[in-house]
Amino acid sequence: ELTQKGTFSAALYTHSPSAIMNVNTSKLQDSSGSVDPAGFGLPPASFQHLEQPSSLGKAALTHIYMRDSSYTWKS
């Protein structure tokens, strides 16, 4: 089982590209075209949650803080 260890934080701006999210996923895709979450170092449930579209608009997520396998955010 692969888990994320350590601490990570980022400020995100939805109106412009964020370098932290610019990950080349083409090498992480399997033959069906889906992305392997293990390549990102995140538990699959976290990866699936983060790829959901925002339902709160542009200011929905501005800061994300990750510690070990948990994460919190604020807008």
N, CA, C and O atoms as a CHARMM CRD file, in Angstrom:
* protein
*
  300
    1    1 GLU  N      0.84500  -1.17700   0.00000 PROA 1      0.00000
    2    1 GLU  CA     0.00000   0.00000   0.00000 PROA 1      0.00000
    3    1 GLU  C      0.88800   1.23800   0.00000 PROA 1      0.00000
    4    1 GLU  O      1.80000   1.35700   0.81800 PROA 1      0.00000
    5    2 LEU  N      0.62100   2.14000  -0.90600 PROA 2      0.00000
    6    2 LEU  CA     1.37900   3.37600  -1.02200 PROA 2      0.00000
    7    2 LEU  C      0.62600   4.48200  -0.31000 PROA 2      0.00000
    8    2 LEU  O     -0.55000   4.70900  -0.59500 PROA 2      0.00000
    9    3 THR  N      1.27500   5.16800   0.60500 PROA 3      0.00000
   10    3 THR  CA     0.64400   6.28200   1.30300 PROA 3      0.00000
   11    3 THR  C      1.52900   7.50900   1.21100 PROA 3      0.00000
   12    3 THR  O      2.74800   7.40800   1.07500 PROA 3      0.00000
   13    4 GLN  N      0.89800   8.66300   1.28800 PROA 4      0.00000
   14    4 GLN  CA     1.61200   9.93100   1.25400 PROA 4      0.00000
   15    4 GLN  C      2.13200  10.23200   2.64900 PROA 4      0.00000
   16    4 GLN  O      1.35900  10.21700   3.60700 PROA 4      0.00000
   17    5 LYS  N      3.41000  10.50200   2.78500 PROA 5      0.00000
   18    5 LYS  CA     4.01900  10.84300   4.06400 PROA 5      0.00000
   19    5 LYS  C      4.58500  12.24900   3.99400 PROA 5      0.00000
   20    5 LYS  O      5.00800  12.70300   2.93000 PROA 5      0.00000
   21    6 GLY  N      4.59400  12.94000   5.12900 PROA 6      0.00000
   22    6 GLY  CA     5.15100  14.27900   5.18400 PROA 6      0.00000
   23    6 GLY  C      4.07100  15.33500   5.09800 PROA 6      0.00000
   24    6 GLY  O      2.88000  15.03500   5.18700 PROA 6      0.00000
   25    7 THR  N      4.49500  16.57100   4.92600 PROA 7      0.00000
   26    7 THR  CA     3.59000  17.71300   4.91300 PROA 7      0.00000
   27    7 THR  C      3.72300  18.45400   3.59000 PROA 7      0.00000
   28    7 THR  O      4.81700  18.57800   3.03900 PROA 7      0.00000
   29    8 PHE  N      2.60200  18.93900   3.09200 PROA 8      0.00000
   30    8 PHE  CA     2.56700  19.64900   1.82400 PROA 8      0.00000
   31    8 PHE  C      1.46400  20.69200   1.90100 PROA 8      0.00000
   32    8 PHE  O      0.38500  20.40500   2.41900 PROA 8      0.00000
   33    9 SER  N      1.71100  21.89200   1.39900 PROA 9      0.00000
   34    9 SER  CA     0.65400  22.89200   1.30900 PROA 9      0.00000
   35    9 SER  C      0.82700  23.66800   0.01400 PROA 9      0.00000
   36    9 SER  O      1.92900  23.75900  -0.52700 PROA 9      0.00000
   37   10 ALA  N     -0.27900  24.22900  -0.47800 PROA 10     0.00000
   38   10 ALA  CA    -0.23500  24.97700  -1.73200 PROA 10     0.00000
   39   10 ALA  C     -1.35700  25.99100  -1.77200 PROA 10     0.00000
   40   10 ALA  O     -2.42200  25.78300  -1.19100 PROA 10     0.00000
   41   11 ALA  N     -1.11100  27.08000  -2.45700 PROA 11     0.00000
   42   11 ALA  CA    -2.15000  28.05600  -2.76500 PROA 11     0.00000
   43   11 ALA  C     -2.57200  27.80500  -4.20400 PROA 11     0.00000
   44   11 ALA  O     -1.72700  27.73200  -5.09700 PROA 11     0.00000
   45   12 LEU  N     -3.86600  27.67400  -4.43400 PROA 12     0.00000
   46   12 LEU  CA    -4.38200  27.35400  -5.76300 PROA 12     0.00000
   47   12 LEU  C     -5.21400  28.51700  -6.29300 PROA 12     0.00000
   48   12 LEU  O     -5.97800  29.13600  -5.55200 PROA 12     0.00000
   49   13 TYR  N     -5.06200  28.80300  -7.56200 PROA 13     0.00000
   50   13 TYR  CA    -5.82800  29.85700  -8.20800 PROA 13     0.00000
   51   13 TYR  C     -6.54900  29.23900  -9.39600 PROA 13     0.00000
   52   13 TYR  O     -5.91500  28.85100 -10.37700 PROA 13     0.00000
   53   14 THR  N     -7.87200  29.14700  -9.31000 PROA 14     0.00000
   54   14 THR  CA    -8.63500  28.44500 -10.33700 PROA 14     0.00000
   55   14 THR  C     -8.72000  29.20900 -11.65400 PROA 14     0.00000
   56   14 THR  O     -9.06900  28.62000 -12.67700 PROA 14     0.00000
   57   15 HSD  N     -8.41100  30.49800 -11.65500 PROA 15     0.00000
   58   15 HSD  CA    -8.50700  31.27500 -12.88600 PROA 15     0.00000
   59   15 HSD  C     -7.25900  31.16100 -13.75900 PROA 15     0.00000
   60   15 HSD  O     -7.27200  31.60500 -14.90700 PROA 15     0.00000
   61   16 SER  N     -6.19300  30.57900 -13.23900 PROA 16     0.00000
   62   16 SER  CA    -4.97800  30.40700 -14.03400 PROA 16     0.00000
   63   16 SER  C     -4.36600  29.04300 -13.73500 PROA 16     0.00000
   64   16 SER  O     -4.60900  28.48700 -12.66300 PROA 16     0.00000
   65   17 PRO  N     -3.58200  28.49400 -14.65200 PROA 17     0.00000
   66   17 PRO  CA    -2.98100  27.18100 -14.40300 PROA 17     0.00000
   67   17 PRO  C     -2.09700  27.19400 -13.16200 PROA 17     0.00000
   68   17 PRO  O     -1.41500  28.18100 -12.88500 PROA 17     0.00000
   69   18 SER  N     -2.11300  26.12000 -12.43900 PROA 18     0.00000
   70   18 SER  CA    -1.29800  25.97400 -11.23900 PROA 18     0.00000
   71   18 SER  C     -0.20500  24.95000 -11.51600 PROA 18     0.00000
   72   18 SER  O     -0.49600  23.82800 -11.92800 PROA 18     0.00000
   73   19 ALA  N      1.04100  25.32700 -11.29500 PROA 19     0.00000
   74   19 ALA  CA     2.15700  24.43000 -11.58700 PROA 19     0.00000
   75   19 ALA  C      2.08600  23.14900 -10.77500 PROA 19     0.00000
   76   19 ALA  O      2.55600  22.10800 -11.23300 PROA 19     0.00000
   77   20 ILE  N      1.51300  23.20100  -9.58900 PROA 20     0.00000
   78   20 ILE  CA     1.44900  22.01900  -8.73800 PROA 20     0.00000
   79   20 ILE  C      0.55100  20.94400  -9.35100 PROA 20     0.00000
   80   20 ILE  O      0.73600  19.75800  -9.07800 PROA 20     0.00000
   81   21 MET  N     -0.41100  21.34300 -10.17000 PROA 21     0.00000
   82   21 MET  CA    -1.31300  20.38300 -10.78900 PROA 21     0.00000
   83   21 MET  C     -0.88600  20.01100 -12.20900 PROA 21     0.00000
   84   21 MET  O     -1.54000  19.18500 -12.84500 PROA 21     0.00000
   85   22 ASN  N      0.19200  20.60000 -12.71500 PROA 22     0.00000
   86   22 ASN  CA     0.66500  20.30100 -14.06600 PROA 22     0.00000
   87   22 ASN  C      1.53000  19.04700 -14.04200 PROA 22     0.00000
   88   22 ASN  O      2.75500  19.13100 -14.12200 PROA 22     0.00000
   89   23 VAL  N      0.89900  17.90300 -13.93400 PROA 23     0.00000
   90   23 VAL  CA     1.59000  16.62200 -13.89100 PROA 23     0.00000
   91   23 VAL  C      1.30200  15.90000 -15.19500 PROA 23     0.00000
   92   23 VAL  O      0.14600  15.79400 -15.60200 PROA 23     0.00000
   93   24 ASN  N      2.33300  15.40700 -15.84800 PROA 24     0.00000
   94   24 ASN  CA     2.15100  14.66500 -17.08800 PROA 24     0.00000
   95   24 ASN  C      1.54900  13.30500 -16.75400 PROA 24     0.00000
   96   24 ASN  O      2.23600  12.42400 -16.23700 PROA 24     0.00000
   97   25 THR  N      0.27100  13.14100 -17.04900 PROA 25     0.00000
   98   25 THR  CA    -0.41700  11.89400 -16.71000 PROA 25     0.00000
   99   25 THR  C     -0.35900  10.86300 -17.82700 PROA 25     0.00000
  100   25 THR  O     -0.81500   9.73500 -17.63700 PROA 25     0.00000
  101   26 SER  N      0.18700  11.21600 -18.98300 PROA 26     0.00000
  102   26 SER  CA     0.18000  10.26100 -20.09700 PROA 26     0.00000
  103   26 SER  C      0.96200   8.99300 -19.77000 PROA 26     0.00000
  104   26 SER  O      0.59200   7.91400 -20.23200 PROA 26     0.00000
  105   27 LYS  N      2.02400   9.09300 -18.99200 PROA 27     0.00000
  106   27 LYS  CA     2.80600   7.91300 -18.63100 PROA 27     0.00000
  107   27 LYS  C      2.15400   7.12700 -17.49900 PROA 27     0.00000
  108   27 LYS  O      2.53300   5.98400 -17.24200 PROA 27     0.00000
  109   28 LEU  N      1.17100   7.73100 -16.81700 PROA 28     0.00000
  110   28 LEU  CA     0.50300   7.06900 -15.70300 PROA 28     0.00000
  111   28 LEU  C     -0.78900   6.38700 -16.13400 PROA 28     0.00000
  112   28 LEU  O     -1.42800   5.71700 -15.32300 PROA 28     0.00000
  113   29 GLN  N     -1.18700   6.54500 -17.40100 PROA 29     0.00000
  114   29 GLN  CA    -2.43400   5.97200 -17.87800 PROA 29     0.00000
  115   29 GLN  C     -2.23700   4.52300 -18.29700 PROA 29     0.00000
  116   29 GLN  O     -1.20800   4.15400 -18.86400 PROA 29     0.00000
  117   30 ASP  N     -3.24700   3.71200 -18.00500 PROA 30     0.00000
  118   30 ASP  CA    -3.19500   2.32800 -18.47500 PROA 30     0.00000
  119   30 ASP  C     -3.84000   2.24800 -19.85800 PROA 30     0.00000
  120   30 ASP  O     -4.18400   3.27900 -20.43600 PROA 30     0.00000
  121   31 SER  N     -4.00600   1.06000 -20.38700 PROA 31     0.00000
  122   31 SER  CA    -4.52200   0.90000 -21.74700 PROA 31     0.00000
  123   31 SER  C     -5.95300   1.40400 -21.90700 PROA 31     0.00000
  124   31 SER  O     -6.36900   1.71500 -23.02300 PROA 31     0.00000
  125   32 SER  N     -6.71500   1.49000 -20.81800 PROA 32     0.00000
  126   32 SER  CA    -8.09000   1.98500 -20.90600 PROA 32     0.00000
  127   32 SER  C     -8.14700   3.50700 -20.88200 PROA 32     0.00000
  128   32 SER  O     -9.21300   4.08300 -21.09700 PROA 32     0.00000
  129   33 GLY  N     -7.00300   4.18000 -20.62100 PROA 33     0.00000
  130   33 GLY  CA    -6.97700   5.63400 -20.58500 PROA 33     0.00000
  131   33 GLY  C     -7.16200   6.20400 -19.19900 PROA 33     0.00000
  132   33 GLY  O     -7.10400   7.42200 -19.02900 PROA 33     0.00000
  133   34 SER  N     -7.38700   5.35600 -18.18800 PROA 34     0.00000
  134   34 SER  CA    -7.54600   5.87700 -16.83600 PROA 34     0.00000
  135   34 SER  C     -6.17600   6.07700 -16.19500 PROA 34     0.00000
  136   34 SER  O     -5.19700   5.43600 -16.57800 PROA 34     0.00000
  137   35 VAL  N     -6.12300   6.97700 -15.21100 PROA 35     0.00000
  138   35 VAL  CA    -4.87300   7.33600 -14.55600 PROA 35     0.00000
  139   35 VAL  C     -4.67100   6.47400 -13.32000 PROA 35     0.00000
  140   35 VAL  O     -5.61800   6.23100 -12.57200 PROA 35     0.00000
  141   36 ASP  N     -3.44800   6.01000 -13.10000 PROA 36     0.00000
  142   36 ASP  CA    -3.10200   5.21700 -11.92200 PROA 36     0.00000
  143   36 ASP  C     -2.77300   6.15900 -10.76400 PROA 36     0.00000
  144   36 ASP  O     -1.74500   6.83400 -10.81400 PROA 36     0.00000
  145   37 PRO  N     -3.61200   6.22900  -9.71800 PROA 37     0.00000
  146   37 PRO  CA    -3.37200   7.14900  -8.59800 PROA 37     0.00000
  147   37 PRO  C     -2.08200   6.86400  -7.84600 PROA 37     0.00000
  148   37 PRO  O     -1.54600   7.76300  -7.19800 PROA 37     0.00000
  149   38 ALA  N     -1.57100   5.65300  -7.90900 PROA 38     0.00000
  150   38 ALA  CA    -0.33700   5.32300  -7.19400 PROA 38     0.00000
  151   38 ALA  C      0.83700   6.16000  -7.70000 PROA 38     0.00000
  152   38 ALA  O      1.78200   6.40800  -6.95100 PROA 38     0.00000
  153   39 GLY  N      0.79100   6.59500  -8.94400 PROA 39     0.00000
  154   39 GLY  CA     1.85800   7.41500  -9.49700 PROA 39     0.00000
  155   39 GLY  C      1.93500   8.79500  -8.88500 PROA 39     0.00000
  156   39 GLY  O      2.95200   9.47500  -9.02600 PROA 39     0.00000
  157   40 PHE  N      0.88100   9.22700  -8.20500 PROA 40     0.00000
  158   40 PHE  CA     0.85500  10.53200  -7.57000 PROA 40     0.00000
  159   40 PHE  C      1.20000  10.45700  -6.08900 PROA 40     0.00000
  160   40 PHE  O      1.41500  11.49800  -5.46800 PROA 40     0.00000
  161   41 GLY  N      1.26200   9.27600  -5.50500 PROA 41     0.00000
  162   41 GLY  CA     1.55600   9.14300  -4.08700 PROA 41     0.00000
  163   41 GLY  C      0.36600   9.43400  -3.19700 PROA 41     0.00000
  164   41 GLY  O      0.53700   9.64900  -1.99700 PROA 41     0.00000
  165   42 LEU  N     -0.84000   9.44800  -3.75500 PROA 42     0.00000
  166   42 LEU  CA    -2.05400   9.70000  -2.97800 PROA 42     0.00000
  167   42 LEU  C     -2.87200   8.43000  -2.86900 PROA 42     0.00000
  168   42 LEU  O     -2.85900   7.60600  -3.78300 PROA 42     0.00000
  169   43 PRO  N     -3.58600   8.25600  -1.76100 PROA 43     0.00000
  170   43 PRO  CA    -4.52800   7.13500  -1.69200 PROA 43     0.00000
  171   43 PRO  C     -5.59000   7.30900  -2.77600 PROA 43     0.00000
  172   43 PRO  O     -5.95900   8.44500  -3.07500 PROA 43     0.00000
  173   44 PRO  N     -6.09400   6.23500  -3.37200 PROA 44     0.00000
  174   44 PRO  CA    -7.07500   6.35100  -4.45900 PROA 44     0.00000
  175   44 PRO  C     -8.29400   7.20500  -4.09900 PROA 44     0.00000
  176   44 PRO  O     -8.77700   7.95500  -4.94600 PROA 44     0.00000
  177   45 ALA  N     -8.80100   7.11200  -2.87400 PROA 45     0.00000
  178   45 ALA  CA    -9.97900   7.90200  -2.49200 PROA 45     0.00000
  179   45 ALA  C     -9.67200   9.39500  -2.52500 PROA 45     0.00000
  180   45 ALA  O    -10.52300  10.18300  -2.93700 PROA 45     0.00000
  181   46 SER  N     -8.48100   9.80200  -2.10300 PROA 46     0.00000
  182   46 SER  CA    -8.09500  11.21600  -2.14000 PROA 46     0.00000
  183   46 SER  C     -7.99500  11.70400  -3.56900 PROA 46     0.00000
  184   46 SER  O     -8.46000  12.79900  -3.88600 PROA 46     0.00000
  185   47 PHE  N     -7.39100  10.90300  -4.43700 PROA 47     0.00000
  186   47 PHE  CA    -7.23600  11.27600  -5.83700 PROA 47     0.00000
  187   47 PHE  C     -8.59800  11.44000  -6.50000 PROA 47     0.00000
  188   47 PHE  O     -8.81200  12.39600  -7.24500 PROA 47     0.00000
  189   48 GLN  N     -9.51800  10.51900  -6.23600 PROA 48     0.00000
  190   48 GLN  CA   -10.85400  10.59700  -6.82500 PROA 48     0.00000
  191   48 GLN  C    -11.59100  11.83700  -6.33500 PROA 48     0.00000
  192   48 GLN  O    -12.32200  12.46700  -7.10000 PROA 48     0.00000
  193   49 HSD  N    -11.40600  12.19200  -5.06800 PROA 49     0.00000
  194   49 HSD  CA   -12.06500  13.38500  -4.53200 PROA 49     0.00000
  195   49 HSD  C    -11.49700  14.65600  -5.16400 PROA 49     0.00000
  196   49 HSD  O    -12.25000  15.57100  -5.49700 PROA 49     0.00000
  197   50 LEU  N    -10.18200  14.71900  -5.33100 PROA 50     0.00000
  198   50 LEU  CA    -9.55600  15.91200  -5.88500 PROA 50     0.00000
  199   50 LEU  C     -9.85900  16.12300  -7.36500 PROA 50     0.00000
  200   50 LEU  O     -9.79700  17.25600  -7.84200 PROA 50     0.00000
  201   51 GLU  N    -10.18800  15.05800  -8.10700 PROA 51     0.00000
  202   51 GLU  CA   -10.47600  15.23000  -9.52700 PROA 51     0.00000
  203   51 GLU  C    -11.93700  15.58600  -9.80000 PROA 51     0.00000
  204   51 GLU  O    -12.30900  15.77800 -10.95700 PROA 51     0.00000
  205   52 GLN  N    -12.77200  15.67900  -8.76300 PROA 52     0.00000
  206   52 GLN  CA   -14.16300  16.08200  -8.94600 PROA 52     0.00000
  207   52 GLN  C    -14.22400  17.56300  -9.31500 PROA 52     0.00000
  208   52 GLN  O    -13.46000  18.35500  -8.76300 PROA 52     0.00000
  209   53 PRO  N    -15.10400  17.95800 -10.22800 PROA 53     0.00000
  210   53 PRO  CA   -15.22000  19.37500 -10.58000 PROA 53     0.00000
  211   53 PRO  C    -15.76000  20.19100  -9.41000 PROA 53     0.00000
  212   53 PRO  O    -16.55100  19.70100  -8.60500 PROA 53     0.00000
  213   54 SER  N    -15.32200  21.42800  -9.33400 PROA 54     0.00000
  214   54 SER  CA   -15.77400  22.32100  -8.27800 PROA 54     0.00000
  215   54 SER  C    -17.25000  22.64700  -8.46100 PROA 54     0.00000
  216   54 SER  O    -17.69500  22.93400  -9.57300 PROA 54     0.00000
  217   55 SER  N    -17.99800  22.60100  -7.38200 PROA 55     0.00000
  218   55 SER  CA   -19.41600  22.96000  -7.45300 PROA 55     0.00000
  219   55 SER  C    -19.67700  24.30900  -6.79600 PROA 55     0.00000
  220   55 SER  O    -20.82100  24.75900  -6.75000 PROA 55     0.00000
  221   56 LEU  N    -18.63100  24.96100  -6.28700 PROA 56     0.00000
  222   56 LEU  CA   -18.80200  26.21600  -5.56000 PROA 56     0.00000
  223   56 LEU  C    -18.28100  27.43200  -6.31400 PROA 56     0.00000
  224   56 LEU  O    -18.31100  28.53700  -5.77200 PROA 56     0.00000
  225   57 GLY  N    -17.81200  27.27000  -7.52600 PROA 57     0.00000
  226   57 GLY  CA   -17.33700  28.40000  -8.30500 PROA 57     0.00000
  227   57 GLY  C    -15.83500  28.59300  -8.21400 PROA 57     0.00000
  228   57 GLY  O    -15.12200  27.74800  -7.67400 PROA 57     0.00000
  229   58 LYS  N    -15.35200  29.72200  -8.75100 PROA 58     0.00000
  230   58 LYS  CA   -13.91800  29.95000  -8.86400 PROA 58     0.00000
  231   58 LYS  C    -13.20200  30.03900  -7.52500 PROA 58     0.00000
  232   58 LYS  O    -12.03900  29.64500  -7.43900 PROA 58     0.00000
  233   59 ALA  N    -13.84300  30.53700  -6.48500 PROA 59     0.00000
  234   59 ALA  CA   -13.17800  30.71700  -5.19000 PROA 59     0.00000
  235   59 ALA  C    -13.36600  29.51600  -4.27000 PROA 59     0.00000
  236   59 ALA  O    -13.14000  29.62500  -3.06500 PROA 59     0.00000
  237   60 ALA  N    -13.77500  28.37500  -4.81600 PROA 60     0.00000
  238   60 ALA  CA   -14.08400  27.21600  -3.98200 PROA 60     0.00000
  239   60 ALA  C    -12.87200  26.68900  -3.22900 PROA 60     0.00000
  240   60 ALA  O    -12.99300  26.35500  -2.05100 PROA 60     0.00000
  241   61 LEU  N    -11.72300  26.60300  -3.85800 PROA 61     0.00000
  242   61 LEU  CA   -10.53900  26.03000  -3.22600 PROA 61     0.00000
  243   61 LEU  C     -9.35600  26.94400  -3.48400 PROA 61     0.00000
  244   61 LEU  O     -8.92500  27.10700  -4.62600 PROA 61     0.00000
  245   62 THR  N     -8.83100  27.53900  -2.42300 PROA 62     0.00000
  246   62 THR  CA    -7.68600  28.42200  -2.59800 PROA 62     0.00000
  247   62 THR  C     -6.43600  27.91200  -1.91100 PROA 62     0.00000
  248   62 THR  O     -5.32900  28.22900  -2.34700 PROA 62     0.00000
  249   63 HSD  N     -6.57700  27.13300  -0.85100 PROA 63     0.00000
  250   63 HSD  CA    -5.42100  26.58800  -0.14200 PROA 63     0.00000
  251   63 HSD  C     -5.68200  25.12500   0.19900 PROA 63     0.00000
  252   63 HSD  O     -6.77800  24.76800   0.63300 PROA 63     0.00000
  253   64 ILE  N     -4.69300  24.29900   0.00600 PROA 64     0.00000
  254   64 ILE  CA    -4.80300  22.89400   0.39700 PROA 64     0.00000
  255   64 ILE  C     -3.60200  22.56700   1.27600 PROA 64     0.00000
  256   64 ILE  O     -2.47900  22.98100   0.99000 PROA 64     0.00000
  257   65 TYR  N     -3.85100  21.82100   2.34600 PROA 65     0.00000
  258   65 TYR  CA    -2.80800  21.42100   3.27900 PROA 65     0.00000
  259   65 TYR  C     -2.88700  19.92000   3.46500 PROA 65     0.00000
  260   65 TYR  O     -3.93800  19.39100   3.82600 PROA 65     0.00000
  261   66 MET  N     -1.78700  19.23200   3.22200 PROA 66     0.00000
  262   66 MET  CA    -1.76800  17.77700   3.36000 PROA 66     0.00000
  263   66 MET  C     -0.73500  17.38800   4.40400 PROA 66     0.00000
  264   66 MET  O      0.36900  17.93200   4.44000 PROA 66     0.00000
  265   67 ARG  N     -1.10700  16.44500   5.24800 PROA 67     0.00000
  266   67 ARG  CA    -0.18100  15.88900   6.23700 PROA 67     0.00000
  267   67 ARG  C     -0.41600  14.39700   6.30100 PROA 67     0.00000
  268   67 ARG  O     -1.52200  13.94500   6.59600 PROA 67     0.00000
  269   68 ASP  N      0.63000  13.62900   6.02300 PROA 68     0.00000
  270   68 ASP  CA     0.55300  12.18100   5.92500 PROA 68     0.00000
  271   68 ASP  C     -0.55100  11.81200   4.93200 PROA 68     0.00000
  272   68 ASP  O     -0.43900  12.17900   3.76300 PROA 68     0.00000
  273   69 SER  N     -1.59400  11.11800   5.33000 PROA 69     0.00000
  274   69 SER  CA    -2.62800  10.70100   4.37400 PROA 69     0.00000
  275   69 SER  C     -3.90900  11.50700   4.48700 PROA 69     0.00000
  276   69 SER  O     -4.93200  11.11300   3.92700 PROA 69     0.00000
  277   70 SER  N     -3.88000  12.62700   5.19900 PROA 70     0.00000
  278   70 SER  CA    -5.09200  13.43600   5.33500 PROA 70     0.00000
  279   70 SER  C     -4.85900  14.82000   4.72500 PROA 70     0.00000
  280   70 SER  O     -3.72200  15.27500   4.60800 PROA 70     0.00000
  281   71 TYR  N     -5.93300  15.46900   4.34600 PROA 71     0.00000
  282   71 TYR  CA    -5.81400  16.80000   3.78700 PROA 71     0.00000
  283   71 TYR  C     -6.97700  17.67000   4.24300 PROA 71     0.00000
  284   71 TYR  O     -8.06800  17.17200   4.52100 PROA 71     0.00000
  285   72 THR  N     -6.73300  18.97000   4.31600 PROA 72     0.00000
  286   72 THR  CA    -7.76000  19.96300   4.62400 PROA 72     0.00000
  287   72 THR  C     -7.61100  21.09100   3.61200 PROA 72     0.00000
  288   72 THR  O     -6.56800  21.22700   2.97400 PROA 72     0.00000
  289   73 TRP  N     -8.64000  21.88700   3.47000 PROA 73     0.00000
  290   73 TRP  CA    -8.59000  23.00300   2.54000 PROA 73     0.00000
  291   73 TRP  C     -9.43800  24.13900   3.06800 PROA 73     0.00000
  292   73 TRP  O    -10.27600  23.95300   3.95000 PROA 73     0.00000
  293   74 LYS  N     -9.20700  25.31600   2.51600 PROA 74     0.00000
  294   74 LYS  CA   -10.04200  26.46900   2.84300 PROA 74     0.00000
  295   74 LYS  C    -10.18700  27.32100   1.59600 PROA 74     0.00000
  296   74 LYS  O     -9.38300  27.24500   0.66700 PROA 74     0.00000
  297   75 SER  N    -11.23100  28.13100   1.60200 PROA 75     0.00000
  298   75 SER  CA   -11.46100  28.99500   0.44500 PROA 75     0.00000
  299   75 SER  C    -11.32300  30.44100   0.85200 PROA 75     0.00000
  300   75 SER  O    -11.47900  31.33400   0.02000 PROA 75     0.00000
